[in-house]
Amino acid sequence: MSCQNSEVDAAQETRIVVQALKIERLEEKQEELRDRLKAVEKWVIGAGAVLAAGVTLVGFATNISKAYL
């Protein structure tokens, strides 16, 4: 009976180790994805700033052209 218990304990220990390794890999993947998301956020913020500046310049240009007409 104790032989069966030790086999079950060994099997459970193996499963626990495998699950712990899976969790570790997933945490590493999650950190990588967070880093990539931060990079994408920076690009989006930069693109938004460029678009806002462009729209502002177009608005100024149209107002200046109206003033001289």
C-alpha positions in Angstrom: 0.0 0.0 0.0 2.8 2.4 0.8 4.3 1.6 -2.6 1.2 2.9 -4.3 1.1 6.0 -2.1 4.7 6.8 -3.0 3.9 6.3 -6.7 0.9 8.6 -6.4 3.1 11.1 -4.5 5.8 11.0 -7.1 3.2 11.4 -9.9 1.7 14.4 -8.1 5.1 15.9 -7.5 5.9 15.6 -11.2 2.6 17.2 -12.1 3.3 20.0 -9.6 6.8 20.6 -11.1 5.4 20.6 -14.7 2.6 23.1 -13.7 5.2 25.3 -11.9 7.3 25.4 -15.1 4.3 26.2 -17.2 3.4 29.1 -14.8 7.0 30.4 -15.0 6.9 30.4 -18.8 3.6 32.1 -18.9 4.8 34.8 -16.5 7.8 35.4 -18.8 5.5 35.6 -21.8 3.2 38.0 -20.0 6.2 40.3 -19.2 7.3 40.2 -22.8 3.8 41.1 -24.0 3.6 43.9 -21.5 6.9 45.3 -22.9 5.6 45.0 -26.4 2.4 46.8 -25.4 4.3 49.6 -23.9 6.2 50.1 -27.1 3.0 50.1 -29.1 1.4 52.6 -26.7 4.4 54.9 -27.3 4.0 54.7 -31.0 0.2 55.4 -30.8 0.8 58.4 -28.5 3.5 59.7 -30.9 1.2 59.2 -33.9 -1.6 61.0 -32.1 0.7 63.9 -31.3 1.8 64.2 -34.9 -1.8 64.1 -36.1 -2.9 66.8 -33.6 0.0 69.0 -34.7 -0.9 68.5 -38.4 -4.6 69.3 -37.8 -3.6 72.4 -35.8 -1.3 73.6 -38.6 -4.0 73.0 -41.2 -6.4 75.0 -39.1 -4.0 77.9 -38.7 -3.3 77.8 -42.5 -6.9 78.0 -43.4 -7.5 80.8 -40.9 -4.6 82.8 -42.3 -5.7 82.2 -45.9 -9.2 83.5 -45.0 -7.7 86.6 -43.4 -5.9 87.5 -46.5 -8.9 86.9 -48.8 
